[in-house]
């Protein structure tokens, strides 16, 4: 269980993974303290390669200022927005830039931006010099509640999302919730899909909190937002502590909705659907499948769909070709010995990894969810 210390302004979680343990700092304007946070955990390291999304240059500049004050040398690397940056070609270019910046085992990578930058920069940190420290500074809700915590890094191959990657835990995570003020509403809403996911798989109280506070959530009320970020990170940390490298199947439960969602992202062309939008539709498809199999009742399917819609998330993608989706899902990381496994709910707050789903079960659920 992750330890936590919270105040009205600043919250702190501890992810307990023996020698790979790390802190998550959450709060308004906590970027002002990043130099102190770094010096607390980085020992003699004083060089940072700051990889940042081109859309968050203002936040990266804040970090550069703090690094200078903390007597660090900083090397900037700008990353273009979008999944297209998570490619083998881009990875090769960045390795070259890191080499030119005299990056070595006494350096650290700081990832500033959304999930794309976090995944890509994390992979760079995991592979350069056989692994150097990683600091995650997520600036989107999606990355704050999900991808910045847990150590998954990756890049895409054509038709296969995140298929090349490594488990590489960050040394530190700094979540400044004030970055959400500049986030487009569609991207903010997209991140809410992962928050709903945590309610479905582990925290029914969080699901009910969302149902009761839809307006405050959509309005980005600071106290409400801090609460859902903290609870989401707590849920993620609990699962990662139990199954860091996805060996027992426990961590796979975090992928509820993702098998369908990743297939939707792929067939629609990366970028047409935001990740959270794909996950929201995927959760509706997964719940529909679970209901067809008698694992849950229709009321829970409707309740989940109602919350997603209230949060302005999609639940259908009518252009989806079920047969094409099935073909794409054969490349999913949850394929084992040629058999596709799905994360399906049994009740609010609990899901299971289900083996041996047949093609007709998946395609029927896709059609029914889109009806």
Secondary structure, 3 states (H helix, E strand, C coil): CCEEEECCCEEEEEECCHHHCEEEEEECCHHHHHHHHHHHHCCCCCEEEEEEEHHHHHHHHHHHHHHHHCCCEEEEEEECCCHHHCCHHHHHHHHHHHHHCCCCCCEEEEEEECHHHHHHHHHHHHHHHHCCEEEEEECCHHHHHHHCCCCEEEEEECCEEEEEEEECCCCEEEEEHHHHHHCCHHHHHHHHHHHHHHHHHCCHHHHHHHHHCHHHHHCCCHHHHHHHHHHHHHHHHHHHHHCCCCCCCCHHHHHCCHHHHHHHHHHHCCCCCCHHHHHHHHHHHHHHHHHHCCCCCHHHHHHHHHHHHHCCCCCCCCCCCHHHHHHHHCCCCCEECCEECEEEEEECCEEEEECCCCHHHHHHHHHHHCC
